[in-house]
Every structure is written in C-alpha cells, then in structure tokens.
Amino acid sequence: MGQLDNMQYNDCGMPTFDTKDLVIREDIMAKAKELAELIGTSEEVEHFKKAEQKIQNHERVQGLIQTIKKKQKEIVAFESFENKAMVAKIEKEIEELQDEIDSIPLVTEFQQSQSDINYLLQLVVSVIRDTVSQKVNVEAGTEAAPSSCD
C-alpha cells in the first residue's frame, strides 16, 4: 500500500501529509545514507573515534566516571530518605569530580571532537536547507496553512 492510496486533501484540494506517515523517496534516502557514510569517513569523525578510544582506555577517567555513577546512585537513595544535607554534600562531590574530569587534556580533546562533529552536521543541514529554500520557500516547519485558497 503506497502513500498515494490514502492521500488526504485540505479544503483547497492540496495534498496533506502526516509526518509520521510520510514516505521518503528511496533515492533521497540512498543519498542521505551515502552522505552519512561520507561524513563517517571525515577527519572530524576519525579524530572523535581516536579520542573516544583513548578515553575508554584511560584508567583515571574511567575511575572518575565510575565514582560519579556510584555517587549518583547514593543521591537517589538519600533523596528517598529526604536527606537534603547528604544530597547537597554528594552533589558537591560530584561537581568536584566532574571538574577534575574536565581538567584532563584528553577529555577536553574528546569534547572538542564532539563539538567539531556537531558543527559539521549543522553545516550540512544548513547547506541542504538553504539549497532547498532556493527552490521552495521553506521555513522551519512552523508556517501555517493558507486561510483561503486564493
């Protein structure tokens, strides 16, 4: 059953689409996957993978992460007993541990690699949006349907 089998039309006779039912053309999806694979081979992604591997093998960072997770569980327990003083104390300890993690150069490098990938993805989306906008007046999906068919 294709998308056109259950086509809905507005009062002006224009087709309307429910985004959850919208079927993307196979050729568009194929190009999107091709682009995703290409991005996956970018220098930014390679840098991220290397930094992620270093983080996973860094004993101090992993130890700090485990300690933070343990303290987060402690917070849940103390919250259930409504012990605000202990919750505040443990939250401060977690903040100090997080500051220590953030001060490790490898972590800074990893965070920068995440930012670089996000920037690359935002740039790609912007190029696509701007290119489509040149052909069609595309807004951020918030423009209301026309009130009349004029």
N, C-alpha and C positions, 0 to 999 in steps of 0.2 A: 504494500500500500504506500503510494508516494505522497509527497507533500501536497500536490495539487488535488488529490482525491477528497480532502477535507477542507478545501480552501474556504476561508471566511472573508467576507467583504464588508467594508464600512458603508455608511449611508451614501457616500459618493461613488460607490462601485469600485473602490480601490481595494486590492487585496490587503488583508491584515495578517500579521504573523505573531504568534505567541512565541517568545524566545525559547521556551523550553521545548517547543515542537519544531523549531526552525532547523531545517536540514541544510547543512553546508555542502556546497558542491564538492565532489570528490577531488577535482583538480585543484581547488583552493586549499583543501585540507592537505593534499600531497605537497603543494608548495610550502605550506606552513610547516610541515614536518621536515621538508628539505632545509628550510631556513633554520629550524630548531637544531638540526644536525650540524649545520654550518656554524651556528653560534657555539655549539658544543665543542667545536674544534678551535675556537678563538683563543688568543693568548690570555684573555681575561679568565676564561674558564679553566685553562691549563694551570694558570697561576693559583686559582682558587683550589683546584684539586690537590696541588702540591702543598699548599698551606694547610688544607684540611687534614691531609695525611700526617703532616708534622705535628699538628695539634693533637691528633689521635694517639700519636706515639710519645707525646711529651708528658712524662710522669707527673711533674709538678702541676701542670694544668689539669690533667685528668683527676689528680688527687683533690685539687681545689673544687672541681666540678662535683665530685662525689660528696665532699663535705657540705657543699651548698645544698645538694639534693637531700642529704640527711637532715640538715637544719630546717629545710622547708617542711619536711615531714614532722619535725618537732613543733614547728609553728602550728600546724594543723591540730596536733594533739593539745597544745596549750590553749588554742582558740576554743576547742571543745570544752575545756575546763574554765573558759572565760578568764584566763590568767593573762591580763593585758600587759603586766610588767614583764613577764617572761617573753611574751610575743615581741614586745618592743626591743628587749635585750637581744633576742635571736635575730631579729630583723637588722639590727645594727651590726651584728657579727657577720651576717650575710653580705651586707653592704661593704664591709671591710674586706671580705674575701673576694667579692666582685671587683673591688678597686685593685686588689693585688693581681687578679687575673688580667684586668685591663692594662696593668702596667708592664706586662710581659711583652717584649717586642714582637714575638711570634704571633701573639693574639692580635696585636694592632695590625700586623701584616694580613692576617686572616680576615679581620673586619674590613680592611681596605679592599681586599679582593672581592668580598661580598658587595661592597658599595660599587665597585667597578662593574660587576655583572649587572647589578640593578640599573646602573646608568646606561649600559649598553642596551638592555631590554627596553628601557624607557625611550631611548633614542630610536630604536627600531619601530616601536609602536607609534612614535611621533611621525616618523617618515611615512609609515603606512597611512595614518590618519590624514596627514597633510596631502598626500598624493590622492587619496580618495576624495578629500574635500575639494580638490581642484575640479573633479568631475561632477560631484554632487555636493550640495550644501549640507554637510554633515555636522551636527552638533554633538554634544556629549550624551546624546540619547535622552535629553530632557525636553526637547521641543514638543509642544502639544500638537495634536492633530488639528487641521484647519476646522474652524467652526462652521464654515459653509463650503459648498462645492464650487464656488465661483472661481 
